Amino acid sequence: MIVILIIGVLTTIAVPQFMRARGRSLQRTCVLNLRKIADAKEVYAQEQKKPDGWPVAMTDIYPEYLRGATQPTCPAGGTYTVGAVGVDPECSHVDASYPHQL
């Protein structure tokens, strides 16, 4: 009986910690992807001589300016909007505790 109680207490402590760690991990990965997209967009704009406000699509920067075997995706299931030159890319995933934004 005591063993079951101890396991229950440990589970009560461990599960919320695991969920917080998972949320932070998803956020960090998403923000890293957003930084890569922002950097690729900046290089694209400089090389193509595009002014601020010029609309950029993922097809403009991937795969030439955004390296990798696959196009970056949000690990939490959001979608990325590249946006215009001079504007940070955005993720559609909404999480108040761990925002996915630059």
N, C-alpha and C positions, 0 to 999 in steps of 0.2 A: 504494500500500500504506500509506504514512504517512497519507494523507488518510483512509482507512478507519479506521485506528487512532485518529486524532484525533476523528473523528465518534463512534466507539464510546466513547471516554473522556468526551466531552461528554454523550452520551446517558446514560451511567452516573451522571453528576453531576446532570443535569437531571431525570430521571424521579422519583427520590425526593423532590426538592424540590417538584415539581409535585404529587405525591401528598399531601405534608404540607400544602401550601397549600390543596388541595382539601378535605382533612379539616377544617382550621381554618375554612374558609369555610362548610362545611355546619354545623359546630357553632355558629358565630356566628349564622347565620340561624335555626337551631332555637331557640337561647336567646332571640333577639329575639322569636320567635313565642311562646315560653313566657312571656316578660315581658308581652306584649300580652294573653295569656289571663289571667294573674294580675291585671293591672290591671283588665280587664273584669270579672273575677269579684269583685274588691273593690268596684267601683262598683255592680254588681248587688246584692251583699250589703248595702251601705249603703242603697241606694234601696229595696230590698224588706224591709229590717230583718231580715235572716237572721242567726242567731247563728253563732259558730264551730262547726264540725263539721257544718253543714248541707250536705247533698250538692248539688252543682251539676253539671249536664250541659251539654254544648256547646250544646244547643238552648235552654238558659236564657239564655245570653249572646250567642249569634250569631243574627241580625245586629244586634240592638238595641244591645248594649253593646260588641260587637267589630266595629269598622268594617272594611269591605273588600268587594271584589266577590266574593271566595270565602273559604271557611273556611280558616284557616291549616293547612298540612300540613308535616310534617317533610321537608326536602329529601333526607334520607337514607333515606326510606321508613318511618320509624317512625310510630306513632300517638300522639296526645295523649290523656292522661287529665286531665280538668279537676280532679277531686278535690273535696274539701269546702272550705267556707269556712275560711280560716286555714291551709290546707295548699297548698304549692306544686304547680302542675300538673307532670305528668311526661311524658316522651317514652319510648316503648318501645324506641327504637334504643339498642343497646349498643355502645359503642366506648371501650375503656379509654384510648386515647390522647387522644381528644377527646370527653369525656362530654357528653351532651345533657341538662343539668340546670341548674336555677337554683342 
